[in-house]
Amino acid sequence: MEQQNDYILRLEGICKSFEGVDALVDVTIGIQRGEIHGIVGENGAGKSTLMKILSGALARDRGDIYLNEEHVHIHSPHDAQKLGISIIYQERNLIPEMTVAENIYLHDFPKTSRFLIDTRTLNAKAQELTNSLGHIIDPSSKAGDLSVAYQQIVEIAKALSFKANIIIFDEPTTPLTRNEITLLFDTIRSLQNKGVTIIYISHVLEDILTLCDRVTVLKDGRFIQTVSTQQTTQDELINLMLGRSLKEKFPAREKRIGRKFFSILEKQDRKEVLHVNQGEIVGIFGIVGSGRSALMLNIFGASPDGRFFVEMDGTHLENTTPLEAIRHGIGFATEDRKNLGLLLDMSIDENIIISLIAKNANLGYLKQREYAKISTRFADFLKIKMVSLRQFVKNLSGGNQQKVILSRWLATECQVIIFDEPTKGIDVGAKIEIYKLMHDLVNKGNGIIMLSSEVEEIIGMSDRVYIMKNGNVVKELLDDRITDENILTYAMKGA
């Protein structure tokens, strides 16, 4: 048992509710000085709510916060920054048109006079800060021109410019490649070596066990347990998160694969690129830049380039718009939930029925009551955790946001649904629910195209697999040929 003076931060009895629904209930956590402390839990467990309270973005209803054993009051992000607490969210908070240096020191520009910015000093300070993190980044370059990984390094430098001694990372690896994740972890460890305390929120348990010293589990807004990562396993953490053991990552299903009913073909020579059979999950894998998402956006009509067309049950679809694709029974659950998939400032029910309204626009007006019944049916079926259907989607957890998108395509009764990274950024419990839903869909005779960057997911869920490289399908894998070795070999080298 650690002594209290080992703690740089203590949260005691933290409570928070939204419209009568408890988000946090009497949560007490101690963070040791200089450690990397993981926070895990299912979607809706209260992880992000707790960190928003700590960073001043939300006010707690009850409870106390102690920093270096002193009782502190955090009413705003500015209060948190003054206390040395900074948070780096999953979505970047940089201004793309401004330079790296300007973004880092936006709060405190060095000046040569009252109105003139000292650009030389500004760039020098920014360069020194990024160099201290082990990265050479041109301080005069535009933030929007950097890769996602280096934008994250700039976010870290920005936090350090506030003299942060506690930095919170909220799902930082979601947009990153594996190499970029390694880069991030090296940077976080260098921060720890400098005495910075890290709080790290993630759904990726492998990363938690690799990076963190200790990990705290939350469930339904309540503290469950804090354990050493050296003395636990992924299975034990899952058991604590779910309240039960997870017997299998990928649920079994009885395959009933039917006839070919959906094909993508090249326009120039009518060569088939890929096809989908009824009752089948077709996996598509490729490394970053392989063109997976671009191909799907193309045939869905969101980004057409004229190279391909679709044949679906004998119907020729070419140069379609998304609305035409939806009316022909094609749905697209995008990986970019917040920018492309959801209308964040609209309600759950509006997000569920919006594609159905578009699909039925020329078939006459459906009464509002009928739409409400449809929204309620699918929200109940997918067990979306919400206050009501009128709750704004932006206030849902990532897993529940994903369920809203899936509800939308279920409501339109699409025959083929494209799932682009269907489980990205959601917890293990929600993943199983999504997998079971996908099985339910194909068991009814629908077809699924699943794009995933997780080899294990591709192997565990796919009936057939296509490998893409440089914008082209280079290999189709069947049955026992669907192995991690084959998938990665063809993705890296081509056919």
The 8 nearest C-alpha neighbors of each residue, nearest first, counted from 0:
[[1, 2, 3, 5, 29, 225, 226, 6],
 [2, 0, 3, 5, 4, 6, 31, 29],
 [1, 3, 4, 5, 0, 6, 31, 29],
 [4, 2, 5, 6, 1, 68, 29, 9],
 [3, 5, 6, 2, 68, 7, 67, 1],
 [6, 4, 3, 2, 31, 32, 1, 7],
 [7, 5, 31, 4, 8, 30, 32, 3],
 [6, 8, 32, 67, 31, 66, 30, 5],
 [9, 7, 66, 30, 6, 65, 29, 67],
 [10, 8, 29, 65, 28, 64, 30, 11],
 [9, 11, 64, 27, 28, 63, 29, 65],
 [12, 10, 27, 63, 13, 62, 26, 9],
 [11, 13, 25, 62, 26, 27, 14, 63],
 [12, 14, 62, 26, 25, 11, 61, 24],
 [15, 13, 24, 23, 61, 25, 60, 59],
 [14, 16, 23, 60, 59, 22, 21, 24],
 [17, 15, 21, 22, 20, 19, 18, 23],
 [16, 18, 20, 19, 21, 22, 15, 386],
 [19, 17, 20, 16, 386, 21, 387, 390],
 [18, 20, 17, 16, 21, 386, 22, 15],
 [19, 21, 17, 16, 18, 22, 386, 15],
 [22, 20, 16, 23, 15, 19, 17, 24],
 [21, 23, 16, 220, 15, 45, 20, 24],
 [24, 22, 220, 14, 15, 21, 45, 221],
 [23, 25, 14, 221, 220, 26, 13, 21],
 [24, 26, 12, 13, 14, 27, 23, 221],
 [27, 25, 13, 12, 222, 24, 221, 11],
 [26, 28, 11, 10, 12, 25, 13, 222],
 [29, 27, 10, 9, 30, 11, 26, 222],
 [28, 30, 9, 8, 6, 10, 31, 27],
 [31, 29, 8, 6, 7, 9, 32, 28],
 [32, 30, 6, 7, 5, 34, 33, 29],
 [31, 33, 7, 6, 34, 196, 5, 30],
 [34, 32, 196, 194, 195, 191, 31, 35],
 [33, 35, 196, 32, 31, 36, 212, 197],
 [36, 34, 197, 211, 212, 198, 196, 37],
 [35, 37, 198, 213, 214, 211, 34, 199],
 [38, 36, 214, 199, 200, 211, 198, 215],
 [37, 39, 200, 215, 214, 216, 199, 46],
 [40, 38, 216, 201, 200, 217, 215, 202],
 [41, 39, 217, 240, 44, 216, 218, 42],
 [40, 42, 426, 44, 43, 240, 428, 218],
 [43, 41, 44, 396, 398, 426, 397, 40],
 [42, 44, 45, 396, 41, 219, 220, 46],
 [45, 43, 219, 218, 220, 41, 40, 42],
 [44, 46, 220, 48, 43, 22, 47, 23],
 [47, 45, 49, 48, 44, 50, 38, 40],
 [46, 48, 50, 49, 45, 51, 169, 200],
 [49, 47, 51, 45, 50, 46, 52, 22],
 [50, 48, 52, 46, 47, 51, 45, 53],
 [49, 51, 53, 47, 52, 48, 54, 46],
 [52, 50, 56, 54, 48, 57, 53, 49],
 [53, 51, 57, 55, 49, 50, 54, 58],
 [52, 54, 50, 51, 55, 49, 73, 79],
 [55, 53, 51, 79, 52, 76, 56, 50],
 [56, 54, 75, 76, 52, 74, 57, 73],
 [55, 57, 51, 54, 76, 52, 75, 58],
 [58, 56, 52, 51, 55, 59, 48, 75],
 [57, 59, 52, 74, 60, 55, 56, 73],
 [60, 58, 15, 61, 52, 14, 57, 13],
 [59, 61, 15, 14, 58, 62, 16, 13],
 [62, 60, 14, 59, 13, 12, 15, 63],
 [61, 63, 13, 12, 11, 14, 64, 59],
 [62, 64, 11, 10, 12, 13, 65, 61],
 [63, 65, 10, 71, 9, 70, 11, 66],
 [64, 66, 70, 9, 69, 68, 8, 71],
 [67, 65, 8, 68, 69, 7, 70, 71],
 [66, 68, 7, 69, 8, 65, 6, 4],
 [67, 69, 66, 65, 70, 4, 7, 8],
 [70, 68, 65, 66, 67, 71, 64, 8],
 [69, 71, 65, 64, 66, 68, 72, 63],
 [72, 70, 65, 64, 69, 73, 66, 63],
 [73, 71, 74, 70, 64, 78, 63, 65],
 [72, 74, 78, 55, 75, 79, 71, 53],
 [75, 73, 55, 78, 72, 58, 76, 57],
 [74, 76, 55, 78, 77, 73, 56, 79],
 [77, 75, 55, 79, 78, 54, 56, 80],
 [76, 78, 80, 75, 79, 81, 55, 74],
 [79, 77, 75, 81, 76, 73, 80, 74],
 [80, 78, 76, 84, 82, 54, 77, 81],
 [79, 81, 83, 84, 77, 82, 78, 85],
 [80, 82, 78, 79, 83, 77, 84, 161],
 [83, 81, 79, 80, 84, 78, 163, 66],
 [82, 84, 163, 80, 164, 81, 162, 165],
 [85, 83, 165, 80, 79, 163, 82, 166],
 [86, 84, 166, 158, 80, 163, 167, 165],
 [87, 85, 167, 166, 168, 88, 54, 84],
 [88, 86, 168, 167, 169, 154, 89, 85],
 [87, 89, 169, 90, 86, 168, 91, 171],
 [88, 90, 171, 170, 169, 91, 87, 173],
 [91, 89, 88, 92, 87, 171, 174, 169],
 [90, 92, 93, 89, 88, 151, 150, 154],
 [93, 91, 90, 94, 154, 88, 87, 95],
 [94, 92, 91, 95, 102, 142, 154, 150],
 [93, 95, 97, 96, 102, 92, 142, 143],
 [96, 94, 143, 142, 97, 93, 141, 144],
 [97, 95, 94, 141, 143, 142, 98, 144],
 [96, 98, 95, 141, 94, 101, 142, 102],
 [99, 97, 141, 101, 140, 139, 100, 142],
 [98, 100, 138, 142, 102, 101, 140, 141],
 [99, 101, 138, 125, 103, 98, 102, 122],
 [102, 100, 98, 105, 104, 103, 99, 97],
 [101, 103, 105, 99, 100, 104, 98, 93],
 [104, 102, 157, 100, 101, 105, 99, 156],
 [103, 105, 107, 106, 101, 108, 102, 100],
 [106, 104, 102, 101, 107, 103, 108, 100],
 [105, 107, 104, 108, 103, 102, 161, 101],
 [106, 108, 104, 105, 109, 103, 160, 110],
 [107, 109, 104, 105, 110, 116, 106, 121],
 [110, 108, 117, 116, 121, 107, 120, 111],
 [111, 109, 116, 117, 112, 115, 108, 113],
 [110, 112, 117, 115, 116, 109, 113, 114],
 [113, 111, 115, 110, 114, 116, 117, 109],
 [112, 114, 115, 110, 111, 116, 109, 117],
 [113, 115, 112, 116, 110, 111, 117, 109],
 [116, 114, 112, 110, 111, 113, 117, 109],
 [117, 115, 110, 118, 109, 111, 108, 114],
 [116, 118, 110, 111, 109, 120, 119, 121],
 [119, 117, 121, 120, 116, 122, 109, 110],
 [120, 118, 122, 121, 117, 123, 124, 116],
 [119, 121, 123, 122, 118, 117, 124, 109],
 [122, 120, 118, 124, 119, 123, 109, 117],
 [123, 121, 125, 119, 138, 120, 124, 100],
 [122, 124, 120, 126, 125, 121, 127, 119],
 [123, 125, 127, 121, 126, 122, 120, 128],
 [126, 124, 128, 122, 100, 127, 123, 138],
 [127, 125, 123, 129, 128, 124, 138, 130],
 [128, 126, 130, 124, 125, 129, 131, 123],
 [127, 129, 125, 131, 130, 126, 156, 124],
 [130, 128, 132, 131, 126, 134, 127, 156],
 [131, 129, 133, 127, 134, 132, 128, 135],
 [132, 130, 128, 129, 133, 127, 134, 126],
 [131, 133, 129, 130, 134, 186, 128, 189],
 [132, 134, 130, 131, 129, 135, 186, 189],
 [135, 133, 130, 129, 132, 136, 131, 152],
 [134, 136, 130, 129, 137, 133, 126, 132],
 [135, 137, 138, 134, 129, 126, 130, 149],
 [136, 138, 139, 140, 135, 126, 99, 122],
 [139, 137, 99, 100, 122, 140, 126, 136],
 [138, 140, 98, 137, 99, 100, 141, 122],
 [141, 139, 98, 137, 138, 99, 142, 144],
 [140, 142, 98, 143, 144, 97, 96, 99],
 [143, 141, 95, 99, 98, 144, 145, 97],
 [142, 144, 95, 141, 145, 96, 94, 97],
 [143, 145, 142, 141, 146, 140, 95, 96],
 [146, 144, 143, 142, 149, 150, 147, 141],
 [145, 147, 149, 148, 150, 144, 143, 151],
 [148, 146, 150, 149, 151, 145, 175, 174],
 [149, 147, 151, 146, 150, 179, 175, 152],
 [148, 150, 152, 151, 146, 147, 145, 153],
 [149, 151, 147, 153, 152, 148, 145, 146],
 [150, 152, 154, 149, 148, 153, 147, 155],
 [151, 153, 149, 155, 154, 150, 156, 148],
 [152, 154, 156, 150, 151, 155, 157, 149],
 [155, 153, 151, 157, 152, 156, 150, 158],
 [156, 154, 152, 158, 157, 153, 151, 159],
 [157, 155, 153, 159, 158, 154, 129, 128],
 [156, 158, 103, 154, 160, 155, 159, 153],
 [159, 157, 155, 156, 160, 161, 85, 163],
 [158, 160, 162, 156, 163, 161, 157, 155],
 [159, 161, 157, 162, 158, 156, 103, 104],
 [160, 162, 159, 163, 158, 80, 83, 157],
 [163, 161, 159, 160, 83, 164, 158, 80],
 [164, 162, 83, 159, 161, 84, 165, 158],
 [163, 165, 195, 83, 196, 162, 84, 166],
 [166, 164, 196, 84, 163, 197, 195, 83],
 [167, 165, 85, 197, 86, 84, 198, 196],
 [168, 166, 86, 198, 197, 199, 87, 85],
 [167, 169, 199, 87, 171, 200, 86, 198],
 [168, 170, 200, 88, 171, 89, 87, 167],
 [171, 169, 201, 89, 200, 172, 173, 168],
 [172, 170, 89, 169, 173, 168, 88, 174],
 [171, 173, 175, 174, 170, 180, 89, 176],
 [172, 174, 175, 171, 424, 170, 423, 89],
 [175, 173, 172, 176, 147, 171, 89, 148],
 [176, 174, 172, 179, 173, 180, 148, 177],
 [175, 177, 179, 178, 180, 174, 287, 172],
 [176, 178, 180, 179, 181, 175, 172, 182],
 [179, 177, 181, 180, 176, 182, 175, 183],
 [180, 178, 182, 176, 181, 177, 175, 148],
 [179, 181, 183, 177, 182, 178, 175, 172],
 [180, 182, 184, 178, 179, 183, 185, 177],
 [181, 183, 179, 185, 180, 184, 186, 178],
 [184, 182, 180, 186, 181, 185, 187, 179],
 [183, 185, 187, 181, 186, 182, 188, 180],
 [186, 184, 188, 182, 183, 187, 181, 189],
 [187, 185, 189, 183, 184, 188, 132, 190],
 [188, 186, 184, 190, 189, 185, 183, 191],
 [187, 189, 191, 185, 190, 186, 184, 192],
 [190, 188, 192, 186, 191, 187, 185, 193],
 [191, 189, 187, 193, 188, 192, 195, 186],
 [190, 192, 195, 188, 194, 193, 189, 33],
 [191, 193, 189, 190, 194, 188, 195, 33],
 [192, 194, 190, 191, 195, 189, 33, 188],
 [195, 193, 191, 33, 192, 196, 190, 164],
 [196, 194, 164, 191, 190, 33, 193, 165],
 [195, 197, 33, 165, 34, 32, 164, 35],
 [198, 196, 35, 166, 165, 167, 36, 199],
 [199, 197, 167, 36, 35, 37, 168, 166],
 [198, 200, 37, 168, 36, 167, 38, 197],
 [201, 199, 38, 169, 170, 37, 168, 39],
 [200, 202, 170, 203, 39, 199, 169, 38],
 [201, 203, 426, 204, 425, 39, 424, 200],
 [204, 202, 201, 206, 205, 207, 426, 424],
 [203, 205, 207, 206, 202, 233, 208, 201],
 [204, 206, 208, 207, 203, 209, 233, 210],
 [207, 205, 209, 204, 208, 203, 210, 201],
 [208, 206, 204, 210, 211, 205, 209, 37],
 [207, 209, 205, 228, 206, 210, 211, 204],
 [210, 208, 206, 207, 205, 211, 228, 204],
 [211, 209, 207, 208, 206, 212, 184, 35],
 [210, 212, 35, 207, 36, 213, 37, 208],
 [211, 213, 35, 228, 36, 227, 34, 210],
 [214, 212, 227, 36, 228, 226, 211, 37],
 [213, 215, 37, 225, 36, 226, 38, 227],
 [214, 216, 225, 38, 224, 37, 39, 226],
 [215, 217, 39, 223, 224, 40, 38, 240],
 [218, 216, 222, 40, 223, 221, 44, 220],
 [217, 219, 44, 221, 220, 40, 240, 223],
 [220, 218, 44, 221, 43, 217, 45, 22],
 [221, 219, 23, 45, 44, 22, 218, 24],
 [220, 222, 218, 24, 217, 219, 26, 23],
 [221, 223, 217, 26, 224, 216, 218, 27],
 [224, 222, 217, 216, 221, 218, 239, 225],
 [223, 225, 216, 215, 222, 226, 217, 239],
 [226, 224, 215, 214, 216, 213, 227, 223],
 [227, 225, 214, 213, 228, 224, 215, 231],
 [226, 228, 213, 229, 230, 212, 214, 231],
 [229, 227, 213, 230, 231, 208, 212, 226],
 [230, 228, 227, 231, 212, 208, 213, 232],
 [229, 231, 227, 228, 232, 226, 213, 208],
 [232, 230, 228, 229, 235, 227, 233, 226],
 [233, 231, 235, 234, 236, 230, 228, 208],
 [232, 234, 236, 235, 204, 237, 205, 231],
 [235, 233, 237, 232, 236, 238, 244, 245],
 [234, 236, 238, 232, 237, 233, 231, 239],
 [237, 235, 239, 233, 238, 234, 240, 232],
 [238, 236, 240, 234, 239, 235, 241, 233],
 [237, 239, 244, 243, 235, 242, 236, 241],
 [238, 240, 236, 242, 237, 241, 235, 216],
 [241, 239, 237, 40, 238, 242, 218, 236],
 [242, 240, 243, 238, 239, 237, 428, 41],
 [241, 243, 239, 238, 240, 244, 237, 218],
 [244, 242, 238, 241, 245, 239, 237, 240],
 [243, 245, 238, 246, 237, 242, 234, 241],
 [246, 244, 247, 243, 237, 238, 248, 234],
 [245, 247, 244, 248, 250, 243, 249, 234],
 [248, 246, 249, 245, 250, 251, 431, 244],
 [247, 249, 250, 431, 246, 245, 427, 459],
 [248, 250, 247, 459, 251, 460, 431, 434],
 [251, 249, 247, 248, 252, 435, 434, 431],
 [250, 252, 249, 253, 247, 438, 435, 460],
 [253, 251, 254, 250, 438, 442, 435, 439],
 [252, 254, 255, 251, 442, 438, 256, 250],
 [253, 255, 256, 252, 278, 442, 279, 462],
 [256, 254, 278, 257, 253, 442, 279, 444],
 [257, 255, 278, 279, 277, 254, 276, 258],
 [258, 256, 277, 276, 278, 255, 259, 444],
 [257, 259, 276, 277, 260, 256, 275, 278],
 [260, 258, 276, 275, 261, 277, 257, 274],
 [259, 261, 312, 311, 276, 258, 275, 277],
 [260, 262, 311, 275, 274, 310, 259, 312],
 [263, 261, 274, 310, 309, 273, 264, 275],
 [264, 262, 309, 272, 273, 308, 271, 274],
 [265, 263, 271, 272, 270, 269, 308, 307],
 [266, 264, 307, 269, 270, 267, 306, 268],
 [265, 267, 307, 269, 306, 268, 308, 264],
 [266, 268, 265, 269, 306, 270, 307, 264],
 [267, 269, 270, 266, 265, 264, 271, 307],
 [270, 268, 265, 266, 264, 267, 271, 307],
 [271, 269, 265, 264, 268, 272, 266, 267],
 [270, 272, 264, 273, 263, 269, 265, 262],
 [273, 271, 264, 263, 270, 472, 265, 274],
 [274, 272, 263, 271, 262, 275, 264, 465],
 [273, 275, 262, 261, 263, 276, 259, 272],
 [274, 276, 261, 259, 446, 262, 260, 281],
 [277, 275, 259, 258, 279, 260, 257, 278],
 [276, 278, 257, 444, 446, 445, 279, 258],
 [277, 279, 441, 444, 256, 445, 446, 442],
 [280, 278, 446, 277, 276, 256, 441, 281],
 [281, 279, 447, 461, 462, 448, 446, 282],
 [280, 282, 448, 463, 461, 464, 462, 449],
 [283, 281, 464, 449, 461, 457, 450, 448],
 [282, 284, 450, 465, 464, 466, 449, 281],
 [285, 283, 466, 451, 467, 450, 452, 465],
 [286, 284, 467, 289, 490, 466, 468, 287],
 [285, 287, 289, 288, 490, 284, 452, 468],
 [288, 286, 289, 285, 176, 290, 452, 291],
 [287, 289, 290, 286, 469, 468, 470, 285],
 [288, 290, 468, 469, 285, 470, 286, 287],
 [289, 291, 470, 293, 288, 292, 294, 469],
 [292, 290, 294, 293, 289, 295, 467, 285],
 [291, 293, 295, 294, 290, 296, 419, 450],
 [292, 294, 290, 296, 291, 295, 297, 302],
 [295, 293, 297, 292, 291, 296, 290, 298],
 [294, 296, 292, 297, 298, 293, 299, 291],
 [297, 295, 299, 301, 293, 302, 294, 298],
 [298, 296, 303, 302, 294, 295, 300, 299],
 [297, 299, 300, 295, 296, 294, 303, 308],
 [300, 298, 296, 297, 321, 301, 324, 295],
 [301, 299, 320, 321, 319, 297, 298, 303],
 [300, 302, 296, 299, 321, 297, 303, 320],
 [301, 303, 297, 296, 300, 304, 293, 299],
 [304, 302, 297, 300, 305, 301, 318, 298],
 [303, 305, 306, 297, 302, 307, 318, 300],
 [304, 306, 307, 303, 318, 266, 308, 317],
 [307, 305, 266, 304, 265, 308, 267, 303],
 [308, 306, 265, 266, 264, 305, 263, 298],
 [307, 309, 317, 264, 316, 263, 266, 265],
 [310, 308, 263, 316, 262, 315, 264, 311],
 [309, 311, 315, 262, 314, 261, 313, 316],
 [312, 310, 261, 314, 313, 260, 309, 262],
 [311, 313, 260, 314, 310, 261, 259, 315],
 [312, 314, 311, 310, 315, 260, 261, 316],
 [315, 313, 311, 310, 312, 316, 309, 327],
 [314, 316, 310, 309, 313, 317, 311, 308],
 [317, 315, 309, 308, 310, 314, 319, 318],
 [316, 318, 308, 319, 309, 315, 307, 305],
 [319, 317, 305, 303, 300, 320, 316, 308],
 [320, 318, 300, 317, 323, 324, 316, 321],
 [319, 321, 300, 323, 322, 324, 301, 318],
 [322, 320, 300, 324, 323, 299, 301, 325],
 [321, 323, 325, 320, 324, 326, 358, 357],
 [324, 322, 326, 320, 325, 321, 319, 327],
 [325, 323, 321, 327, 329, 322, 326, 299],
 [324, 326, 329, 328, 322, 327, 323, 330],
 [327, 325, 323, 358, 328, 324, 322, 329],
 [328, 326, 324, 325, 329, 323, 413, 311],
 [327, 329, 413, 414, 325, 326, 415, 324],
 [330, 328, 325, 415, 324, 413, 416, 327],
 [331, 329, 416, 413, 325, 408, 417, 415],
 [330, 332, 417, 416, 333, 418, 329, 299],
 [333, 331, 418, 417, 419, 404, 330, 334],
 [332, 334, 419, 335, 340, 331, 336, 418],
 [333, 335, 419, 420, 336, 421, 332, 423],
 [336, 334, 333, 339, 337, 338, 340, 419],
 [337, 335, 340, 334, 341, 339, 338, 333],
 [336, 338, 341, 335, 340, 339, 343, 342],
 [339, 337, 335, 336, 340, 341, 342, 343],
 [340, 338, 335, 336, 337, 341, 333, 342],
 [339, 341, 336, 333, 337, 335, 338, 404],
 [342, 340, 337, 343, 336, 339, 350, 338],
 [341, 343, 345, 344, 350, 340, 392, 337],
 [342, 344, 393, 392, 345, 341, 391, 337],
 [345, 343, 342, 391, 393, 392, 346, 341],
 [346, 344, 391, 343, 342, 349, 392, 350],
 [345, 347, 391, 389, 390, 349, 348, 392],
 [346, 348, 388, 350, 392, 349, 389, 390],
 [347, 349, 351, 388, 374, 350, 346, 352],
 [348, 350, 346, 352, 351, 347, 353, 345],
 [351, 349, 347, 348, 353, 352, 346, 342],
 [352, 350, 407, 348, 349, 406, 353, 374],
 [351, 353, 355, 349, 354, 350, 407, 356],
 [352, 354, 356, 355, 350, 349, 351, 357],
 [355, 353, 357, 356, 352, 358, 407, 411],
 [354, 356, 358, 352, 411, 357, 353, 359],
 [357, 355, 353, 359, 354, 358, 360, 352],
 [358, 356, 354, 360, 355, 359, 353, 322],
 [357, 359, 355, 326, 356, 360, 354, 325],
 [360, 358, 362, 356, 357, 361, 355, 363],
 [359, 361, 357, 362, 358, 356, 363, 364],
 [360, 362, 359, 363, 358, 364, 357, 356],
 [363, 361, 359, 360, 364, 358, 365, 356],
 [362, 364, 361, 360, 365, 359, 366, 356],
 [365, 363, 366, 362, 360, 359, 361, 356],
 [366, 364, 367, 369, 363, 370, 356, 359],
 [365, 367, 368, 369, 364, 370, 371, 363],
 [366, 368, 370, 369, 371, 365, 372, 364],
 [367, 369, 371, 366, 370, 372, 365, 373],
 [370, 368, 372, 366, 371, 367, 373, 365],
 [369, 371, 373, 367, 372, 368, 374, 366],
 [370, 372, 368, 374, 369, 373, 375, 367],
 [373, 371, 369, 375, 370, 374, 376, 368],
 [372, 374, 370, 376, 371, 375, 369, 377],
 [375, 373, 371, 348, 376, 377, 372, 378],
 [374, 376, 372, 378, 373, 377, 379, 371],
 [377, 375, 373, 379, 374, 378, 372, 380],
 [376, 378, 380, 379, 374, 406, 375, 381],
 [377, 379, 375, 383, 381, 380, 376, 382],
 [378, 380, 382, 377, 376, 381, 375, 383],
 [381, 379, 377, 382, 378, 376, 383, 375],
 [380, 382, 378, 379, 383, 377, 402, 406],
 [383, 381, 379, 380, 378, 384, 377, 402],
 [382, 384, 378, 399, 381, 385, 402, 379],
 [385, 383, 382, 399, 386, 43, 395, 378],
 [386, 384, 387, 383, 390, 388, 395, 399],
 [385, 387, 390, 20, 388, 384, 18, 389],
 [388, 386, 389, 385, 390, 347, 384, 348],
 [387, 389, 347, 348, 390, 346, 386, 385],
 [388, 390, 346, 387, 347, 391, 348, 386],
 [391, 389, 346, 387, 388, 347, 386, 392],
 [390, 392, 346, 345, 393, 394, 344, 347],
 [391, 393, 343, 394, 347, 395, 346, 390],
 [394, 392, 343, 391, 395, 344, 400, 396],
 [393, 395, 392, 391, 396, 390, 343, 400],
 [396, 394, 392, 393, 399, 400, 397, 385],
 [395, 397, 399, 398, 43, 42, 400, 394],
 [398, 396, 400, 399, 425, 401, 395, 42],
 [399, 397, 425, 401, 400, 396, 42, 429],
 [398, 400, 402, 401, 396, 397, 383, 395],
 [401, 399, 397, 403, 402, 398, 395, 396],
 [402, 400, 398, 404, 399, 403, 397, 405],
 [401, 403, 399, 405, 400, 404, 406, 398],
 [402, 404, 406, 400, 401, 405, 351, 407],
 [405, 403, 407, 401, 402, 406, 332, 400],
 [404, 406, 402, 407, 408, 403, 409, 401],
 [407, 405, 403, 409, 404, 408, 377, 351],
 [408, 406, 351, 404, 410, 405, 409, 352],
 [409, 407, 411, 410, 405, 406, 330, 413],
 [408, 410, 406, 412, 411, 407, 405, 413],
 [409, 411, 407, 408, 412, 406, 355, 373],
 [410, 412, 408, 355, 409, 413, 407, 354],
 [413, 411, 409, 410, 414, 408, 328, 330],
 [414, 412, 328, 329, 415, 411, 330, 408],
 [413, 415, 445, 328, 329, 446, 412, 416],
 [416, 414, 446, 329, 413, 447, 445, 330],
 [417, 415, 330, 447, 331, 329, 418, 448],
 [416, 418, 331, 448, 447, 332, 449, 330],
 [417, 419, 449, 332, 421, 448, 450, 420],
 [418, 420, 450, 334, 333, 421, 449, 332],
 [419, 421, 451, 334, 423, 450, 422, 418],
 [422, 420, 418, 419, 423, 334, 451, 332],
 [423, 421, 425, 420, 430, 424, 433, 429],
 [422, 424, 420, 425, 421, 173, 334, 451],
 [423, 425, 173, 422, 202, 397, 426, 170],
 [426, 424, 398, 422, 423, 397, 202, 429],
 [425, 427, 202, 41, 429, 428, 42, 430],
 [428, 426, 430, 429, 431, 425, 41, 202],
 [427, 429, 430, 431, 426, 41, 432, 241],
 [428, 430, 432, 426, 431, 427, 433, 398],
 [431, 429, 427, 433, 432, 428, 422, 434],
 [430, 432, 434, 433, 428, 429, 435, 427],
 [433, 431, 429, 435, 430, 434, 436, 428],
 [434, 432, 436, 430, 431, 435, 437, 429],
 [433, 435, 431, 437, 436, 432, 430, 438],
 [436, 434, 438, 432, 437, 433, 431, 439],
 [435, 437, 439, 433, 438, 434, 432, 440],
 [436, 438, 434, 440, 435, 439, 433, 441],
 [437, 439, 435, 436, 441, 440, 442, 434],
 [440, 438, 436, 442, 437, 441, 435, 443],
 [441, 439, 437, 443, 438, 442, 445, 436],
 [440, 442, 278, 445, 444, 443, 438, 439],
 [443, 441, 439, 444, 440, 278, 438, 255],
 [444, 442, 441, 440, 445, 439, 278, 277],
 [445, 443, 278, 277, 441, 442, 446, 440],
 [444, 446, 441, 414, 278, 277, 440, 443],
 [447, 445, 415, 277, 279, 278, 441, 280],
 [448, 446, 280, 416, 415, 417, 281, 449],
 [447, 449, 417, 281, 280, 282, 418, 416],
 [450, 448, 418, 282, 417, 281, 419, 283],
 [451, 449, 419, 283, 420, 282, 418, 284],
 [450, 452, 420, 453, 284, 449, 457, 419],
 [451, 453, 454, 284, 285, 450, 420, 286],
 [454, 452, 456, 451, 455, 457, 284, 420],
 [455, 453, 457, 456, 458, 452, 483, 451],
 [454, 456, 458, 453, 457, 459, 483, 460],
 [457, 455, 459, 453, 454, 458, 460, 451],
 [456, 458, 454, 455, 460, 461, 459, 282],
 [459, 457, 455, 456, 460, 461, 454, 481],
 [458, 460, 456, 457, 249, 455, 461, 248],
 [459, 461, 457, 458, 456, 249, 462, 280],
 [462, 460, 282, 280, 463, 281, 457, 458],
 [461, 463, 280, 281, 279, 460, 464, 478],
 [464, 462, 281, 477, 461, 476, 282, 465],
 [465, 463, 282, 476, 283, 475, 281, 461],
 [464, 466, 475, 283, 474, 282, 476, 284],
 [467, 465, 284, 474, 472, 473, 285, 283],
 [468, 466, 472, 285, 471, 473, 289, 284],
 [467, 469, 289, 471, 470, 490, 285, 493],
 [470, 468, 289, 471, 290, 288, 467, 472],
 [469, 471, 290, 289, 468, 467, 472, 291],
 [472, 470, 467, 468, 469, 473, 290, 289],
 [471, 473, 467, 466, 474, 468, 465, 272],
 [474, 472, 494, 467, 466, 493, 471, 468],
 [475, 473, 466, 465, 472, 494, 476, 489],
 [474, 476, 465, 464, 466, 477, 473, 463],
 [477, 475, 464, 481, 480, 463, 465, 474],
 [478, 476, 463, 480, 481, 479, 464, 475],
 [477, 479, 480, 481, 476, 463, 462, 482],
 [480, 478, 481, 477, 482, 476, 458, 463],
 [479, 481, 477, 478, 476, 482, 485, 486],
 [482, 480, 479, 476, 478, 477, 458, 485],
 [483, 481, 485, 484, 480, 486, 458, 479],
 [482, 484, 486, 485, 487, 454, 481, 455],
 [483, 485, 482, 487, 486, 488, 481, 489],
 [486, 484, 488, 482, 483, 487, 489, 481],
 [485, 487, 483, 484, 488, 489, 490, 482],
 [486, 488, 490, 484, 485, 489, 491, 483],
 [489, 487, 485, 491, 490, 486, 492, 484],
 [488, 490, 493, 492, 491, 487, 486, 494],
 [491, 489, 487, 285, 488, 493, 492, 466],
 [492, 490, 488, 489, 487, 493, 286, 468],
 [493, 491, 489, 488, 490, 494, 468, 487],
 [492, 494, 489, 490, 473, 491, 468, 488],
 [493, 473, 489, 474, 492, 490, 488, 466]]
